[in-house]
Amino acid sequence: MAFETLPATAPRLARPAIGSATLSVVVALYLLFVTNGTFWGKAVTYLGLPSFGLILLCIGLTALFTALCVTVSVKYLTKPLFIFLVTSAATASWFMDKYGTIIDLDMIRNAAETTGSEAGHLVTAGFLTHMTVFALVPSVVIALVRIRHRPIAQKVFWNLVVILPCLAVFTAAALANVRTFAATIRQHRDLVETLNPVTPIASVARYLKASGAEKNIVAQPLGTDAHVIAPTVSGKPRVTIIVAGETARADDFSLGGYSRLTNPELSRQDISYFKETSSCGTATAVSLPCMFSVYTRGEYTHEKGLETENLVDVLTHAGIKAEWWDNNTGSKAIANRIAYTSFSDRNDPRFCINHECRDDVLLAGLDAWLDAVKSDSVLVLHQIGSHGPSYFQRYPDAFRRFTPDCRTSELGNCSRGEIVNAYDNTVLYTDHVLSTIIDKLKNRENRMAGSMIYMSDHGESLGEHGLYLHGAPYFIAPSQQTHIPFVLWLGREAKAGIEQSCVAGKTGEPKSHDNLFHTVLGMMNVATRVYDPALDVLSSCRTGAAS
C-alpha cells in the first residue's frame, strides 16, 4: 500500500511583538504630532517660534498624552481603544486642517442632525484618501502587532512607573510658564478647542449626555393669551411668508454694498434691507431654533429652546394658521406642533437628486397654497440656500452667471475665486426665489394683505482667515459667519399705518435674530404678554392707523 508524502505546512509569519507601554508611547506621539496640525499651527502663532513656552508645551503634552494612553492600555481593550482614538483623531484632523472647523458641542449636534445626502458631500476622494493614510493604515498596524502584557500586578506597578512621572512632568511644565499659558488660553480659547482628539471626544460625550436628558423634555406653553387685535380694514386675510435662509452671508449681498450684482431682482422690489444684522449662532442647529424662540441670543440655550414653545406656536394660539415647508435638514423641533412638509423626503425628480432639492421646489406649490388661503396665515419656507460645500448644486444653469465656478464638493480642488463664484451664484438664485415669492404675493393683493420676511440662519467662510464653511464657536467666529442678510417686504395693505421713511431710517441700525419673533407678531397684529415692541423693527414706525 502506497503512502503519499504530504507537503510540509508553510511556516506562519511571526507577528511583531511590542510592549503595551511602548505601543502607548507610539500612539501618544502619533496622536499628538501627526493629527494635530491645526493645534500646533495655532500654538506656534500664539506662543512664537522658537519660544520657551512652545518647548514646554511640547514636553508637557507629550507627557500627558503618554500618561493617558498608558492608562487605557488594558488587556483586551488596548487595540479597540487605540484604533478608536486613531480613527477619531484622523476624522477630526481632516475637518480641522481642511476647513478650520472646531469640533465643539454645537458642531457635534449639527452633525448628528444632518441628513445622509448632506453628509455625503463631505465624503470626498480627498477625505477617503486621508482616512486611508491616517486612520486605516495605523489601525491595521495596531491590529496586527502582538502586544505583550505583564501579569496584572506587575502591569499596574510598571504602568504607574510611567504614568506618575509623566503627570509630574506635565504639571511641572505647566507651572514653569503658568502665566504665559493662562494668558494664551484666556485670549485664544480656540487653542484648547483644537486639541485632537481630546476636544472632539469630549464634545461627543457632552452631546450624548445632553441628548439623553433631552428625550423627556416637553415644550411648555408660551403666549397662550395671544390674539389678533383686529382684522384688516378690508377684511382680507393677513399672510406672511417667513423665509429661513441657509448659509447666506451678508458680505455677498449687493443690497448691502457688495461690488457684484448678486441681488438684481430684489433691488427692483420695494424692500427694506437691514444691512447690519447678526445671527444667533454659526450653525443651523443653534441659529434656527434660536431665531424662532422668544429668547435673545444672550438668553438662549439649546435646552430653553426645547423647553419652550416658539413663534409658530404663539401664532397658532392667536388663531393664525401656521405651516412649515422644509427643503433642508428639518425644523429642529420648531414645527413639531404645526403642519409640516419635507420636500427632500418627496424627492421630486424635477428639482431633487438623491433627496436634495433646489429651492425652486418650494416655489412649485406656492401658488396653490396661496390660492387656498382663507384666513390669517403664516408659511415658513426653510431653504437649502447656499449650503456648502456643494454650492454648484444649489442653482440651475440659468443662474450660473459667475464663472468659472467650483463644480465639486472637494473645495481643495478649486481656486478661491472659483469657490466664491459658485457661492455668489447661490446668492443670485436666492435673490430670484425671494423676488418670485414677492411677485406671487403682489399678484394676490386683491384678496390678501401679504408680507415677506427673510433672514439667513448664519453666514459662511470662503477662505478668509483660512476658514471654510461655518460652525465656528461664536466667541471666535469671523464676521462672515455671523453677519447675515435680512430682507423685509410689506404689501400695499400691510404698509398701512407704517411710516416708510421711519423704516428706511432703521435699515442701518444693528439688528439680529432677536427681532424675528416680535416683528412677525407685530406684522400679524398679534397681542400677547410675550411680545416686546422694542424688538419689533416696525413698532416705532407705526402711526396708529389701522393696519
C-alpha positions as CSV (number, residue, x, y, z in Angstrom):
1,M,0.0,0.0,0.0
2,A,1.5,3.3,-1.1
3,F,1.5,6.3,1.1
4,E,1.7,9.9,-0.2
5,T,4.0,12.3,1.4
6,L,2.1,15.5,2.4
7,P,3.9,18.8,1.8
8,A,5.2,20.5,4.8
9,T,2.9,23.3,6.1
10,A,4.3,26.7,5.3
11,P,5.5,28.4,8.5
12,R,3.3,31.2,9.7
13,L,4.8,34.7,9.6
14,A,5.7,35.7,13.1
15,R,3.8,38.8,14.2
16,P,6.0,41.5,15.6
17,A,5.6,41.9,19.4
18,I,5.6,45.2,21.3
19,G,5.1,46.0,24.9
20,S,1.9,47.7,25.9
21,A,3.7,50.7,27.4
22,T,5.9,51.1,24.3
23,L,2.8,50.9,22.0
24,S,1.1,53.5,24.2
25,V,4.0,55.9,23.7
26,V,4.0,55.4,20.0
27,V,0.2,56.0,19.8
28,A,0.5,59.1,22.0
29,L,3.2,60.6,19.8
30,Y,1.2,59.8,16.7
31,L,-1.9,61.4,18.0
32,L,-0.1,64.5,19.3
33,F,2.2,65.3,16.4
34,V,0.6,63.7,13.4
35,T,-3.1,64.5,13.8
36,N,-2.8,67.9,15.5
37,G,-1.6,70.1,12.6
38,T,-4.2,72.8,13.4
39,F,-3.4,72.8,17.1
40,W,0.4,73.2,16.6
41,G,-0.2,75.9,13.9
42,K,-2.1,77.9,16.4
43,A,0.4,77.2,19.2
44,V,3.3,78.5,17.0
45,T,1.3,81.6,16.2
46,Y,0.2,82.4,19.8
47,L,3.5,81.4,21.6
48,G,6.0,82.1,18.9
49,L,8.7,80.0,17.3
50,P,11.1,79.4,18.8
51,S,9.9,80.1,22.4
52,F,10.3,78.7,25.9
53,G,6.5,78.3,26.1
54,L,6.3,76.3,23.0
55,I,9.0,73.9,24.1
56,L,7.3,73.4,27.5
57,L,4.0,72.8,25.7
58,C,5.5,70.1,23.6
59,I,7.1,68.4,26.7
60,G,4.0,68.8,28.8
61,L,1.5,67.5,26.3
62,T,3.8,64.6,25.3
63,A,3.9,63.5,28.9
64,L,0.1,64.0,29.3
65,F,-0.8,62.0,26.1
66,T,1.6,59.3,27.1
67,A,0.1,59.0,30.6
68,L,-3.4,58.9,29.1
69,C,-2.5,56.2,26.5
70,V,-0.7,54.0,29.1
71,T,-3.7,54.4,31.4
72,V,-6.1,52.9,28.9
73,S,-3.7,50.1,27.7
74,V,-5.9,47.5,29.4
75,K,-5.6,43.9,28.2
76,Y,-8.3,43.0,25.6
77,L,-9.2,46.7,25.3
78,T,-5.9,48.2,24.2
79,K,-6.4,47.6,20.4
80,P,-10.0,48.7,20.2
81,L,-9.4,51.8,22.2
82,F,-6.2,52.8,20.3
83,I,-7.9,52.1,16.9
84,F,-10.9,54.3,18.1
85,L,-8.5,57.1,19.1
86,V,-6.6,57.0,15.9
87,T,-9.7,56.9,13.8
88,S,-11.4,59.7,15.7
89,A,-8.3,61.8,15.5
90,A,-7.9,61.2,11.8
91,T,-11.5,62.2,11.1
92,A,-11.3,65.3,13.2
93,S,-8.0,66.4,11.8
94,W,-9.4,66.3,8.2
95,F,-12.1,68.8,9.1
96,M,-10.0,71.0,11.3
97,D,-7.0,71.1,8.9
98,K,-9.0,71.3,5.7
99,Y,-11.9,73.7,6.7
100,G,-10.7,75.2,10.0
101,T,-13.6,73.5,11.8
102,I,-13.7,73.3,15.6
103,I,-15.4,70.1,16.8
104,D,-17.3,71.5,19.8
105,L,-20.7,70.5,21.2
106,D,-22.7,72.6,18.7
107,M,-20.7,71.1,15.8
108,I,-21.4,67.6,17.0
109,R,-25.1,68.4,17.4
110,N,-25.2,69.9,13.9
111,A,-23.5,66.7,12.5
112,A,-25.9,64.4,14.4
113,E,-28.9,66.2,13.0
114,T,-27.8,66.3,9.4
115,T,-29.1,64.2,6.6
116,G,-27.3,61.4,4.7
117,S,-27.3,63.4,1.5
118,E,-25.8,66.5,3.2
119,A,-23.2,64.4,5.0
120,G,-22.4,62.7,1.7
121,H,-21.0,65.9,0.2
122,L,-18.2,65.8,2.8
123,V,-17.2,62.2,2.0
124,T,-14.9,63.2,-0.9
125,A,-12.0,61.4,-2.6
126,G,-9.7,63.6,-0.5
127,F,-11.4,62.6,2.7
128,L,-11.2,58.9,1.8
129,T,-7.5,59.1,1.0
130,H,-6.8,61.0,4.2
131,M,-8.7,58.3,6.2
132,T,-6.8,55.5,4.4
133,V,-3.4,57.0,5.2
134,F,-4.0,58.4,8.7
135,A,-6.7,56.0,10.1
136,L,-6.8,52.7,8.2
137,V,-3.0,52.1,7.9
138,P,-2.1,52.7,11.5
139,S,-5.2,50.8,12.6
140,V,-4.2,47.8,10.6
141,V,-0.7,48.0,12.2
142,I,-2.2,48.2,15.7
143,A,-4.5,45.2,14.9
144,L,-1.6,43.1,13.5
145,V,1.0,43.6,16.2
146,R,1.1,41.3,19.2
147,I,1.0,43.2,22.5
148,R,3.0,41.9,25.4
149,H,1.1,42.4,28.7
150,R,2.6,41.8,32.1
151,P,0.7,39.9,34.8
152,I,-1.9,42.2,36.3
153,A,0.0,43.2,39.5
154,Q,3.2,43.9,37.5
155,K,1.3,45.8,34.9
156,V,-0.3,48.1,37.4
157,F,3.1,48.7,39.0
158,W,5.0,49.4,35.8
159,N,2.2,51.5,34.3
160,L,2.3,53.7,37.4
161,V,6.0,53.9,37.0
162,V,5.3,55.6,33.6
163,I,2.1,57.4,34.4
164,L,3.1,59.2,37.7
165,P,6.4,60.7,36.3
166,C,4.5,61.8,33.2
167,L,1.9,63.6,35.2
168,A,4.6,65.2,37.2
169,V,6.4,66.3,34.1
170,F,3.1,67.7,32.7
171,T,2.4,69.6,36.0
172,A,6.0,71.0,36.1
173,A,5.9,72.1,32.5
174,A,2.5,73.9,33.1
175,L,3.7,75.6,36.3
176,A,7.0,76.6,34.9
177,N,5.3,79.0,32.5
178,V,1.8,79.3,34.0
179,R,1.3,83.0,33.4
180,T,2.0,82.6,29.7
181,F,-0.2,79.6,29.3
182,A,-3.0,81.1,31.3
183,A,-2.9,84.4,29.3
184,T,-2.7,82.5,26.0
185,I,-5.7,80.2,26.8
186,R,-7.7,83.2,28.1
187,Q,-7.1,85.2,25.0
188,H,-7.1,82.3,22.5
189,R,-9.7,79.8,23.7
190,D,-9.6,78.2,20.2
191,L,-6.2,76.7,21.1
192,V,-7.7,74.3,23.6
193,E,-10.7,73.8,21.3
194,T,-8.5,72.3,18.6
195,L,-6.6,69.8,20.8
196,N,-7.2,66.5,19.0
197,P,-8.7,64.0,19.8
198,V,-9.4,65.3,23.3
199,T,-11.9,68.1,22.4
200,P,-13.8,66.1,19.8
201,I,-14.3,63.1,22.1
202,A,-15.2,65.3,25.0
203,S,-17.8,67.1,22.7
204,V,-19.3,63.8,21.7
205,A,-19.6,62.7,25.3
206,R,-21.3,66.0,26.2
207,Y,-23.7,65.6,23.3
208,L,-24.6,62.1,24.3
209,K,-25.2,63.2,27.9
210,A,-27.3,66.2,26.8
211,S,-29.3,64.3,24.2
212,G,-30.2,61.6,26.8
213,A,-31.5,64.3,29.1
214,E,-33.5,65.9,26.3
215,K,-35.6,62.9,25.4
216,N,-38.2,63.6,28.1
217,I,-38.4,67.4,27.6
218,V,-41.9,68.7,26.8
219,A,-42.2,72.2,25.5
220,Q,-44.1,74.4,27.9
221,P,-46.9,76.7,26.6
222,L,-45.9,80.2,25.6
223,G,-48.2,83.1,24.7
224,T,-51.5,81.3,25.3
225,D,-53.1,84.7,25.7
226,A,-52.2,85.6,22.1
227,H,-55.0,87.0,19.9
228,V,-55.3,89.1,16.8
229,I,-56.1,92.7,17.8
230,A,-58.3,93.4,14.8
231,P,-58.8,92.2,11.2
232,T,-57.5,94.3,8.3
233,V,-59.7,97.2,7.3
234,S,-60.6,95.5,4.1
235,G,-61.3,92.2,5.8
236,K,-58.6,90.4,3.7
237,P,-56.5,87.8,5.5
238,R,-53.0,88.7,6.6
239,V,-50.5,86.4,5.0
240,T,-46.8,86.5,6.0
241,I,-44.2,84.2,4.4
242,I,-41.1,83.7,6.5
243,V,-38.1,82.6,4.5
244,A,-35.5,81.0,6.8
245,G,-32.4,81.2,4.7
246,E,-29.4,78.9,4.8
247,T,-25.8,79.9,4.9
248,A,-26.3,83.2,3.2
249,R,-23.7,85.8,4.3
250,A,-24.4,89.5,4.1
251,D,-20.9,90.2,2.6
252,D,-22.1,88.8,-0.7
253,F,-25.4,90.6,-1.0
254,S,-25.2,93.6,-3.3
255,L,-28.1,95.1,-1.4
256,G,-25.6,95.7,1.4
257,G,-22.9,97.1,-0.9
258,Y,-21.1,94.0,-2.3
259,S,-19.5,95.0,-5.6
260,R,-21.0,92.2,-7.6
261,L,-24.7,92.4,-8.6
262,T,-26.0,89.4,-6.7
263,N,-29.4,90.9,-6.0
264,P,-30.6,92.2,-9.3
265,E,-34.3,91.2,-8.8
266,L,-34.7,92.3,-5.2
267,S,-33.1,95.6,-6.0
268,R,-36.1,96.3,-8.2
269,Q,-38.6,95.4,-5.5
270,D,-39.8,97.8,-2.8
271,I,-38.0,96.1,0.0
272,S,-36.2,97.1,3.2
273,Y,-32.7,95.6,3.7
274,F,-31.3,95.7,7.2
275,K,-27.6,95.6,6.4
276,E,-26.2,95.3,10.0
277,T,-27.9,92.1,11.1
278,S,-26.2,89.4,13.2
279,S,-27.1,85.7,13.7
280,C,-27.7,83.9,17.0
281,G,-25.2,81.1,16.1
282,T,-23.0,79.9,13.3
283,A,-24.8,76.6,12.6
284,T,-28.4,75.6,11.8
285,A,-28.9,73.5,14.9
286,V,-28.3,76.6,17.1
287,S,-29.4,79.5,14.9
288,L,-32.7,78.2,13.6
289,P,-34.4,77.4,16.9
290,C,-32.9,80.5,18.4
291,M,-34.3,82.8,15.8
292,F,-37.8,81.4,16.3
293,S,-37.6,81.5,20.1
294,V,-38.7,84.2,22.4
295,Y,-35.2,84.4,23.9
296,T,-32.5,86.8,22.8
297,R,-29.1,85.4,21.9
298,G,-27.8,86.2,25.3
299,E,-30.6,84.3,27.0
300,Y,-31.0,81.3,24.6
301,T,-29.7,77.8,25.3
302,H,-30.5,74.6,23.5
303,E,-32.4,73.3,26.5
304,K,-34.5,76.5,26.7
305,G,-35.3,76.2,23.0
306,L,-36.7,72.7,23.6
307,E,-38.4,73.5,26.9
308,T,-40.4,76.5,25.5
309,E,-42.9,76.9,22.6
310,N,-41.8,79.2,19.9
311,L,-43.1,81.8,17.4
312,V,-45.2,79.4,15.3
313,D,-46.9,78.1,18.5
314,V,-47.8,81.6,19.6
315,L,-49.3,82.4,16.2
316,T,-51.3,79.2,16.5
317,H,-52.6,80.3,19.9
318,A,-53.7,83.5,18.2
319,G,-55.8,81.5,15.8
320,I,-53.5,82.0,12.9
321,K,-52.8,79.1,10.5
322,A,-49.0,78.3,10.7
323,E,-47.3,75.8,8.4
324,W,-43.7,74.8,7.7
325,W,-42.2,73.7,4.4
326,D,-38.7,72.3,4.6
327,N,-36.0,72.0,2.0
328,N,-33.2,71.4,4.4
329,T,-32.4,69.2,7.4
330,G,-35.6,69.7,9.3
331,S,-37.2,72.3,11.6
332,K,-35.0,71.4,14.6
333,A,-38.2,70.7,16.6
334,I,-39.7,74.2,15.8
335,A,-42.6,72.8,13.7
336,N,-43.4,69.8,16.0
337,R,-46.9,71.1,16.7
338,I,-47.9,72.5,13.3
339,A,-48.4,71.2,9.8
340,Y,-45.0,70.2,8.3
341,T,-43.9,69.2,4.8
342,S,-40.4,67.9,3.9
343,F,-39.7,68.3,0.2
344,S,-36.4,66.5,0.3
345,D,-38.4,63.4,1.5
346,R,-40.7,63.7,-1.5
347,N,-37.5,63.7,-3.8
348,D,-39.4,65.2,-6.7
349,P,-37.1,64.4,-9.8
350,R,-37.9,67.9,-11.3
351,F,-36.0,69.5,-8.5
352,C,-34.2,66.9,-6.5
353,I,-31.3,64.4,-6.8
354,N,-30.8,61.9,-4.0
355,H,-33.2,63.7,-1.6
356,E,-31.5,67.0,-2.0
357,C,-33.5,69.7,-3.9
358,R,-33.0,73.1,-5.3
359,D,-35.2,75.8,-3.7
360,D,-37.5,76.1,-6.7
361,V,-39.2,73.0,-5.2
362,L,-40.6,75.5,-2.6
363,L,-42.0,77.7,-5.4
364,A,-43.7,74.9,-7.3
365,G,-46.6,74.5,-4.8
366,L,-46.8,78.1,-3.6
367,D,-49.4,79.3,-6.0
368,A,-51.9,76.5,-4.9
369,W,-51.2,77.2,-1.2
370,L,-51.8,81.0,-1.6
371,D,-55.0,80.4,-3.6
372,A,-56.3,78.2,-0.8
373,V,-55.7,80.8,1.9
374,K,-59.0,82.0,3.5
375,S,-57.8,83.2,6.9
376,D,-54.7,84.8,8.6
377,S,-51.8,82.6,7.8
378,V,-48.0,82.3,8.1
379,L,-45.9,80.0,6.0
380,V,-42.3,79.2,6.8
381,L,-40.1,78.2,3.9
382,H,-36.8,76.7,5.1
383,Q,-34.3,76.9,2.3
384,I,-31.2,74.9,1.4
385,G,-30.0,78.2,0.1
386,S,-26.2,78.4,-0.1
387,H,-25.3,75.3,1.9
388,G,-21.8,74.0,1.1
389,P,-19.5,72.5,0.2
390,S,-21.5,71.6,-2.9
391,Y,-22.5,75.2,-3.8
392,F,-22.8,74.3,-7.5
393,Q,-25.8,72.0,-6.8
394,R,-27.8,74.9,-5.3
395,Y,-28.6,76.7,-8.5
396,P,-29.7,75.8,-12.1
397,D,-27.6,76.5,-15.1
398,A,-29.6,79.6,-15.9
399,F,-28.1,81.2,-12.8
400,R,-24.6,80.2,-13.4
401,R,-23.6,83.8,-14.0
402,F,-20.2,84.0,-12.2
403,T,-17.7,81.6,-13.8
404,P,-15.6,79.6,-13.7
405,D,-17.4,78.2,-10.7
406,C,-16.3,75.3,-8.5
407,R,-18.1,72.2,-9.7
408,T,-17.2,69.8,-7.0
409,S,-17.7,69.4,-3.2
410,E,-13.9,68.9,-2.9
411,L,-13.1,72.6,-2.3
412,G,-9.4,71.8,-2.2
413,N,-9.6,71.2,-6.0
414,C,-10.9,74.7,-6.7
415,S,-9.3,78.1,-6.5
416,R,-10.7,80.5,-4.0
417,G,-12.1,82.6,-7.0
418,E,-14.0,79.5,-8.3
419,I,-15.4,78.9,-4.8
420,V,-16.6,82.5,-4.5
421,N,-18.1,82.4,-8.0
422,A,-20.1,79.3,-7.1
423,Y,-21.2,80.8,-3.8
424,D,-22.3,84.0,-5.4
425,N,-24.4,82.1,-7.9
426,T,-26.3,80.6,-4.9
427,V,-26.9,84.1,-3.6
428,L,-28.1,85.1,-7.1
429,Y,-30.5,82.2,-7.1
430,T,-31.8,83.0,-3.6
431,D,-32.4,86.6,-4.9
432,H,-34.6,85.1,-7.6
433,V,-36.5,82.9,-5.2
434,L,-37.3,85.8,-2.8
435,S,-38.3,88.1,-5.6
436,T,-40.6,85.4,-7.1
437,I,-42.3,85.0,-3.7
438,I,-42.8,88.7,-3.5
439,D,-44.3,88.7,-7.0
440,K,-46.7,85.9,-6.1
441,L,-47.9,87.9,-3.1
442,K,-48.2,91.1,-5.2
443,N,-50.4,89.2,-7.7
444,R,-52.9,88.4,-5.0
445,E,-53.2,91.8,-3.3
446,N,-56.8,91.9,-4.4
447,R,-57.5,89.1,-1.9
448,M,-54.9,89.2,0.8
449,A,-52.6,91.5,2.7
450,G,-49.2,89.9,2.1
451,S,-45.7,90.3,3.5
452,M,-42.4,88.5,3.3
453,I,-39.6,88.5,5.8
454,Y,-36.2,86.8,5.1
455,M,-33.3,86.1,7.4
456,S,-30.5,83.7,7.0
457,D,-29.7,81.3,9.8
458,H,-25.9,82.1,9.7
459,G,-23.2,83.0,7.3
460,E,-20.3,81.2,5.6
461,S,-16.5,81.4,5.4
462,L,-15.0,81.2,2.0
463,G,-11.3,81.0,2.9
464,E,-11.0,84.2,5.0
465,H,-8.5,83.5,7.9
466,G,-8.0,80.0,6.5
467,L,-11.6,79.0,7.3
468,Y,-14.3,77.4,5.1
469,L,-17.9,76.5,5.6
470,H,-19.4,77.5,9.0
471,G,-19.9,76.4,12.6
472,A,-17.1,78.2,14.3
473,P,-17.7,78.8,18.1
474,Y,-19.3,82.1,18.4
475,F,-16.6,83.6,20.5
476,I,-14.1,83.3,17.7
477,A,-16.4,83.2,14.7
478,P,-15.4,85.7,12.0
479,S,-18.0,88.2,10.8
480,Q,-18.5,86.2,7.6
481,Q,-20.3,83.6,9.7
482,T,-22.4,85.9,11.8
483,H,-23.2,88.9,9.6
484,I,-26.4,87.9,7.8
485,P,-28.9,89.3,5.3
486,F,-32.3,90.5,6.5
487,V,-34.9,91.4,3.9
488,L,-38.4,92.8,4.6
489,W,-41.2,93.3,2.1
490,L,-44.6,94.7,3.0
491,G,-47.5,94.6,0.6
492,R,-49.7,97.6,-0.1
493,E,-52.2,96.9,2.7
494,A,-49.5,95.7,5.2
495,K,-47.8,99.2,4.8
496,A,-50.9,101.0,6.0
497,G,-50.2,102.8,9.2
498,I,-46.4,102.4,8.9
499,E,-44.2,105.4,8.1
500,Q,-41.9,104.2,5.4
501,S,-39.3,106.9,5.9
502,C,-39.1,105.7,9.5
503,V,-38.4,102.2,8.4
504,A,-35.8,103.4,5.9
505,G,-34.1,105.2,8.8
506,K,-33.7,102.0,10.7
507,T,-32.2,99.8,8.0
508,G,-28.7,100.9,9.0
509,E,-29.2,100.2,12.7
510,P,-27.9,96.9,14.3
511,K,-30.5,94.1,14.1
512,S,-30.4,90.4,14.9
513,H,-32.3,87.2,15.1
514,D,-33.7,88.6,18.3
515,N,-36.0,90.7,16.2
516,L,-37.8,88.0,14.2
517,F,-40.2,86.7,16.9
518,H,-41.5,90.1,17.8
519,T,-41.5,91.6,14.3
520,V,-43.7,88.8,12.9
521,L,-46.1,89.1,15.8
522,G,-46.4,92.8,15.0
523,M,-46.9,92.2,11.3
524,M,-49.7,89.7,12.1
525,N,-51.2,92.2,14.6
526,V,-51.0,89.8,17.5
527,A,-51.2,91.0,21.1
528,T,-49.6,88.9,23.8
529,R,-47.7,89.4,27.0
530,V,-44.6,87.8,25.4
531,Y,-44.5,90.4,22.6
532,D,-41.8,93.0,23.1
533,P,-42.3,96.2,20.9
534,A,-38.7,97.2,21.5
535,L,-37.6,94.2,19.4
536,D,-40.2,94.7,16.7
537,V,-38.3,96.6,13.9
538,L,-41.6,98.2,12.8
539,S,-43.1,99.1,16.2
540,S,-41.9,102.6,16.5
541,C,-42.8,103.3,12.8
542,R,-46.5,102.6,13.3
543,T,-48.6,105.7,13.1
544,G,-51.5,104.2,15.0
545,A,-53.7,103.9,11.9
546,A,-55.5,100.6,11.4
547,S,-53.4,98.0,9.6
